[in-house]
Amino acid sequence: MLELHLHGSIAVIKAALAALADFPGVRLAESGEFTKRAFHCGKLNFHEVSRLSDLLNAETEQQRIQALRAKENKLYQLWRSKMIGTMAHIDATIDFGEDEDIGVEECRTLVHNDLAHLLQEIRGHLASSYNGEIFQHGVKVALYGRPNVGKSSLLNAMAQREACIVSPISGTTRDVVSVAVDIGGFPVVFQDTAGVRSDSSDLIEQEGIRRTWKHVEEADLRIAITVPGETFPYDTDQNTLMVVNKMDLAGNYEVADSSALPISCVQRTGLGDLIQRLETVIRDRYEVDPNIPDPLFLNERERQDLKAAAKALEKAISSHDLVMVSEEVREATRCIGRVAGVVGTEDILDHLFSKFCIGK
């Protein structure tokens, strides 16, 4: 296998590939082929390959850090070892219990306690892993308010480009426009929404308003925008930052609410304070303690495997038949093994490697 590092010119790359194509037996590498061969040769396990994919797709510093931290899978290896030990205990009781005077009830009680403790740990891990998923998909921040308060202007200011059409005509934005921005190393997805009001007779605007409330409800954080002299007419909560826009038109107007940030998207004033406030809130909520050894990031496949392991353990705990308990623990072990990189199917591998760059 050969990996070439060429100048960035498209013409140079095409000429080099054309020249190589004349050699017999030479072909382009498939997506992820280098990593796939490393996996089959035992250089990387399944968990490490999955995390390498996250690292290659990292766009911000926090995504890079999280992908590197998540390479460690000692916790999953520990869970798997405990389950294997539990299965060995159960199988020994089933096969040799009468000959070796091993108490079935004593075994059942011990296994029940061990599995209950494992189940509690897995559930806790699933609950805390939400913070890690933020690093993959980004923190969703919905911008909302009445029509013509400057939501699109604020999105453009955050994106530092004209991502949305800005017009003095109310109701210009009819659908949700999303822009990804790096704030303090965190991926943040700002969502510009249609202005909300209750007196619209326009069917298209009504649909836009419905989508606004849907995205506001699903957002991780919200920025409620109003203008000088107006109060925000909708309920807010602890996940909402209040912003008073168009301060360039306010004269000597002072914002009464000390928690609301005065800004002007036209003059670009107050935007630095807003970004700093957002970064502080995001860090307080989502930044991972570097001293925590357990990886918090889970992709969807790993999350489903852990849920399946938890379900199998639940069945094992509720069963009084040691044979059934052993089978359910075996299933949970297989699920944890897939997360730990011990086992994996060819279909999963092909799907994973297809997301890699050519050759990578």
Secondary structure, DSSP 4 states (H G I P E B T S, - for coil): -------S-HHHHHHHHHHHHTSTT--PPPBTHHHHHHHHTTSS-HHHHHHHHHHHT--SHHHHHHHHHTT--HHHHHHHHHHHHHHHHHHHHHHHTTTTT--HHHHHHHHHHHHHHHHHHHHHHHHHTHHHHHHHH-EEEEEEESTTSSHHHHHHHHHTS--S---SSTT---S-EEEEEEETTEEEEEEE-PPP-S----HHHHHHHHHHHHHHHH-SEEEEEE-TT----S---TTEEEEE--GGG-TT---S-TTSEE-BTTTTBSHHHHHHHHHHHHHHHHPPPTT--S-----HHHHHHHHHHHHHHHHHHH---HHHHHHHHHHHHHHHHHHHTS---HHHHHHHHTTSPB--
